[in-house]
Amino acid sequence: MALNFERLISADSHVMEPPDLWSKALGQRYGDRAPHLMDSYLGQKGQFFFTGRQVLKFGQSDQEAQKLGLQEAGYVPEVRVEFQERAGVAAEVMNATFMLLIMQGRYYGVVRAAARVFNDWLAEFCSYDPKRLAGVAMIPMDDVEWAVEELDRVAKLGHKSAIIHLIPPEGAPPYRDPIYDPFWARAEEIGMPITLHIITGRVPDPLHFHTKEEQEETPAMQIALMYEVMGVLANEFIFGQILDRFPRLKLICSEFEISWIPTFMWRLDQMQEDFGHRLDLPKLEMKASEYMRHRIWHGIIDDPFGAEAIPHIGVEHVMWGSDFPHVRSIGLDAQTRLAAMFESLSADDAKKVTGGTVASVFGI
């Protein structure tokens, strides 16, 4: 294979956890409240998976891997490394699949227990080849003291980042509340990037709607899901002054794409400069849009307008991810796809987006 990029690193790839992982570990303790497989749902026979909130149509999220004959790449590390070698990929940042949806579970104690099970399983998966497999832990945020302890634990396990709830679970304070400051402080102190990933907020995943009433809301829910990060960035991390209080905290937005960001940056500045006195906004240490350029890193998978957006955001804060092995992922054709996607960038800038920045942020 002719390599367009000598060190291609995906900032956003996924494992496919064994669906019986949590029932085996937690079923005796939590029973049916633990995430588990089901053989029927709403009168339909088949394979389903209960997350604690939604019931998944099992198998929907690994279609690309099945098409490539590499479905085992989601849970067998040897097969994953073989895929990387065939695709010309040097390393991948490994995010969850089922655990992303489990984060929306209603039983918070179960979610914390499920996260620990996942974090241990992922550490073992990545230990096969730590230079190629970089794990991202899952840390629920309903109990801040527990979250700080788990952050320390997963750092010792070798994980490179931690995904938190995109929006705190119902009943918890917003992230700007000082109650979370020990968590941000500890992440800053140990240099652990914090990741906000799609699906871990409060909007359900429309891919797993079942009823006619749910499906009628699919367009609105899909749009809300794809842009749910906007509110938390503006309200909590920027105007909520988290990034001012913790100037070395690394924040990553994963799988939201980037072409929306230039307009979002303009809206932030508009609030700050044109409406700030009427909205009673706090005084920030920087221009509002500069937090998007200098304090937050942004993931791109296959955004067709991404190359046009990069100059507005700054090439040093954009990181490509394959999303493999999910439905729209980039697989064995990664080298040629990215050469076309980023052909308008200089060679140096393209290298940063497709590997250099990823390696720096995650310490790969």
C-alpha positions in Angstrom: 0.0 0.0 0.0 1.3 3.5 -0.9 1.0 5.5 2.2 -0.1 9.1 1.9 0.4 9.6 5.6 3.3 7.9 7.3 1.8 8.1 10.8 -2.0 8.1 10.5 -3.7 8.1 14.0 -7.4 8.0 14.6 -8.6 10.3 17.4 -12.0 8.6 17.5 -12.3 4.9 16.9 -14.4 2.3 18.8 -14.3 -1.0 20.4 -17.4 -3.3 20.3 -17.9 -4.6 23.8 -19.2 -8.1 24.3 -22.8 -7.5 25.0 -22.9 -10.0 27.9 -20.0 -8.1 29.6 -22.2 -6.4 32.1 -24.7 -9.1 32.8 -21.8 -11.5 33.7 -20.2 -9.0 36.0 -23.2 -7.3 37.5 -26.3 -9.5 36.9 -26.2 -11.2 40.2 -25.9 -7.9 42.0 -28.3 -5.7 40.0 -30.5 -8.2 38.1 -32.4 -6.8 35.1 -31.3 -3.3 36.0 -27.8 -4.2 34.7 -27.3 -3.8 30.9 -28.2 -7.1 29.3 -29.3 -8.9 26.2 -33.0 -9.6 25.5 -34.5 -12.1 23.1 -37.7 -10.0 22.5 -39.0 -6.5 22.9 -42.5 -5.0 22.3 -43.6 -8.4 21.0 -40.8 -8.7 18.5 -38.4 -11.6 18.6 -34.7 -11.1 18.0 -31.6 -9.8 19.7 -32.0 -6.6 21.7 -29.8 -4.9 24.4 -31.1 -3.0 27.4 -28.8 -0.1 28.3 -30.6 1.1 31.3 -32.6 3.6 29.3 -33.0 2.5 25.7 -33.4 -0.9 24.1 -31.0 -1.3 21.2 -31.6 -3.1 18.0 -28.6 -5.3 18.5 -26.1 -5.3 15.7 -26.9 -1.9 14.2 -23.6 -0.3 15.1 -21.1 -2.8 13.5 -22.5 -2.9 10.0 -19.3 -1.5 8.5 -17.1 -4.0 10.3 -19.3 -6.9 9.1 -19.1 -5.5 5.5 -15.3 -5.6 5.7 -15.3 -9.1 7.3 -13.6 -7.5 10.4 -16.4 -7.6 13.0 -14.0 -9.2 15.5 -11.8 -6.1 15.2 -14.2 -4.6 17.7 -13.4 -6.9 20.6 -10.4 -9.0 19.6 -7.2 -6.9 19.9 -5.2 -9.1 17.6 -7.7 -8.7 14.8 -7.8 -4.9 15.5 -4.1 -4.6 15.0 -4.3 -6.6 11.8 -6.9 -4.2 10.6 -4.7 -1.2 11.4 -1.8 -2.7 9.5 -4.0 -3.3 6.4 -5.5 0.2 6.6 -2.2 1.9 7.0 -3.2 3.3 10.5 -0.5 3.6 13.1 -2.7 3.8 16.1 -6.3 4.5 17.3 -7.9 6.2 20.3 -10.4 3.6 21.4 -13.8 4.7 22.6 -16.8 2.7 23.8 -19.9 1.7 21.9 -22.5 0.2 24.2 -21.1 2.0 27.2 -21.8 5.3 25.5 -25.5 4.5 25.6 -25.3 3.0 29.1 -24.2 6.4 30.3 -27.9 7.6 29.8 -29.1 4.9 32.2 -31.6 5.8 34.9 -30.0 3.8 37.7 -26.9 5.8 38.5 -25.3 3.3 40.8 -25.6 0.7 38.0 -24.0 3.1 35.5 -21.0 3.7 37.8 -20.6 -0.1 38.3 -20.9 -0.6 34.5 -18.3 2.0 33.8 -15.8 0.3 36.1 -16.4 -3.0 34.3 -15.9 -1.4 31.0 -12.8 0.5 32.0 -11.2 -2.7 33.2 -12.1 -4.6 30.1 -10.8 -1.8 27.8 -7.5 -1.7 29.7 -7.0 -5.4 29.1 -7.9 -4.9 25.4 -5.4 -2.1 24.9 -2.7 -3.9 26.8 -2.2 -6.1 23.8 -0.4 -3.3 22.0 -0.3 0.0 24.0 1.5 1.8 21.2 -1.4 1.1 18.8 -4.4 1.0 21.1 -5.1 4.0 23.3 -8.0 3.6 25.7 -10.6 6.2 26.7 -12.3 5.5 30.0 -15.9 6.2 30.9 -16.6 8.2 34.0 -20.2 9.0 35.0 -20.6 12.4 36.8 -23.5 11.9 39.2 -21.1 11.4 42.1 -18.1 13.7 41.9 -16.1 12.1 44.7 -16.4 8.7 43.0 -15.6 10.3 39.6 -12.3 11.7 41.0 -11.3 8.3 42.4 -12.1 6.6 39.2 -10.2 9.2 37.2 -7.1 8.4 39.3 -7.7 4.6 38.9 -8.1 4.7 35.1 -5.0 6.8 34.7 -3.1 4.1 36.5 -4.6 1.6 34.2 -3.1 3.4 31.3 -6.1 5.1 29.7 -5.4 8.3 27.7 -8.6 10.2 28.3 -12.0 10.0 30.0 -15.4 10.5 28.5 -17.9 12.1 31.0 -21.6 12.7 30.7 -22.1 15.3 27.9 -24.7 16.9 30.2 -24.9 15.9 33.9 -27.6 13.3 34.6 -31.0 14.5 35.7 -31.0 15.8 39.2 -27.3 16.7 39.2 -26.1 20.3 39.1 -24.8 21.9 35.9 -21.1 21.6 35.2 -20.4 25.3 36.1 -21.3 24.5 39.7 -18.2 24.4 42.0 -19.1 20.9 43.1 -17.3 19.6 40.1 -14.1 21.7 40.6 -12.3 18.8 42.3 -12.7 16.7 39.2 -11.5 19.4 36.8 -8.6 20.2 39.1 -7.5 16.5 39.2 -7.8 16.1 35.4 -5.7 19.2 35.0 -3.2 18.1 37.6 -2.6 14.7 36.0 -2.8 15.9 32.4 -5.8 13.7 31.6 -7.9 15.1 28.6 -11.6 15.1 29.2 -13.8 14.1 26.3 -17.4 15.1 25.5 -18.7 12.4 23.1 -22.0 12.3 21.2 -24.8 10.1 22.7 -23.7 10.5 26.3 -26.0 13.5 27.1 -29.8 13.4 27.5 -31.0 13.1 23.9 -31.8 9.5 23.0 -30.3 7.8 20.0 -32.9 7.7 17.2 -31.2 4.7 15.6 -32.8 2.7 18.4 -36.4 4.1 18.3 -39.0 1.4 18.1 -42.5 2.8 18.3 -44.4 4.9 15.7 -44.5 7.8 18.2 -40.7 7.7 18.7 -40.0 7.4 15.0 -42.1 10.4 14.2 -39.7 12.5 16.3 -36.6 11.0 14.6 -35.6 14.1 12.4 -35.8 16.5 15.4 -34.0 14.0 17.7 -31.2 13.3 15.2 -30.5 17.0 14.8 -30.6 17.6 18.6 -28.2 14.7 19.1 -25.7 15.9 16.6 -25.6 19.5 18.1 -26.2 18.8 21.8 -22.7 19.8 22.6 -23.3 23.5 21.7 -25.2 24.3 24.8 -22.8 22.7 27.3 -19.8 24.4 25.6 -21.4 27.8 25.8 -23.2 27.6 29.1 -20.7 25.6 31.1 -17.2 25.5 29.9 -17.0 29.0 28.3 -19.5 31.4 30.0 -19.6 29.1 33.0 -15.9 29.9 33.3 -14.7 26.3 33.8 -11.9 26.9 31.3 -11.0 30.2 33.0 -10.7 28.5 36.4 -8.7 25.6 35.0 -6.4 27.0 32.3 -4.5 23.7 31.7 -7.6 21.5 31.4 -7.8 19.8 28.0 -11.3 19.4 26.6 -12.1 17.3 23.5 -15.3 17.3 21.5 -15.6 14.0 19.8 -17.9 13.0 16.8 -19.7 16.3 16.4 -17.8 17.2 13.2 -16.5 20.8 12.7 -18.3 22.7 10.0 -20.7 24.2 12.5 -17.9 25.7 14.6 -17.2 28.9 12.7 -20.8 30.1 12.9 -20.9 29.0 16.6 -17.8 31.0 17.3 -19.4 34.1 15.7 -22.5 33.6 17.9 -20.3 33.3 21.0 -18.7 36.6 20.2 -22.0 38.2 19.3 -23.3 37.3 22.8 -20.2 38.6 24.5 -19.8 41.8 22.5 -23.2 42.9 21.4 -25.5 41.4 24.1 -23.2 40.9 27.0 -24.4 43.9 29.0 -28.1 43.0 28.5 -27.6 39.2 29.1 -25.5 39.9 32.3 -22.8 37.5 31.1 -19.7 37.1 33.2 -16.5 38.8 32.1 -14.2 36.2 30.5 -10.4 36.2 30.3 -10.5 35.8 26.6 -12.7 36.6 23.6 -15.4 33.9 23.7 -14.5 32.4 20.3 -10.9 32.0 21.4 -11.8 29.2 23.8 -12.9 27.2 20.7 -9.5 27.9 19.0 -7.1 27.5 21.9 -8.7 25.5 24.7 -10.8 22.9 23.0 -9.9 20.2 20.5 -12.4 19.1 17.9 -12.9 15.8 16.1 -13.7 15.4 12.4 -14.6 12.1 10.7 -16.0 12.8 7.2 -17.3 16.3 7.3 -17.4 17.5 3.7 -17.0 21.1 4.7 -14.3 20.4 7.3 -11.3 21.5 5.3 -13.0 24.9 4.8 -13.7 25.2 8.5 -10.2 24.3 9.7 -8.6 27.7 9.0 -11.2 29.4 11.2 -10.7 26.9 14.0 -6.9 26.5 13.8 -5.3 23.4 12.4 -3.6 22.6 15.8 -7.0 22.0 17.4 -8.6 19.6 14.8 -8.1 15.9 15.0 -9.3 13.3 12.5 -11.0 10.1 13.7 -12.2 7.1 11.7 -15.2 6.1 13.8 -14.4 2.5 12.9 -16.2 0.1 13.1 -19.5 2.1 13.2 -22.0 2.6 10.4 -20.4 5.6 8.7 -16.8 4.8 9.5 -13.7 5.1 7.4 -12.0 1.6 7.2 -9.4 0.1 4.9 -9.6 3.0 2.5 -8.4 5.5 5.2 -5.3 6.6 3.4 -7.0 7.4 0.1 -10.1 8.9 1.7 -8.1 11.3 3.8 -5.8 12.3 1.0 -8.9 13.5 -0.9 -10.6 15.0 2.1 -7.6 17.2 3.1 -6.1 17.8 -0.4 -6.6 21.6 0.1 -4.4 21.6 3.2 -0.6 21.9 3.1 1.3 18.6 3.7 2.3 19.8 7.2 -1.2 20.8 8.2 -2.7 17.6 6.9 -0.1 15.6 9.0 -1.2 17.6 12.1 -4.9 16.8 11.5 -4.4 13.1 10.7 -1.9 12.2 13.4 0.4 14.9 14.8 -2.1 16.7 17.0 -3.7 13.4 18.1 -0.3 12.1 19.3 0.4 15.3 21.2 -3.0 15.6 22.9 -3.3 11.9 23.9 0.4 11.3 24.6 0.6 8.5 21.9 
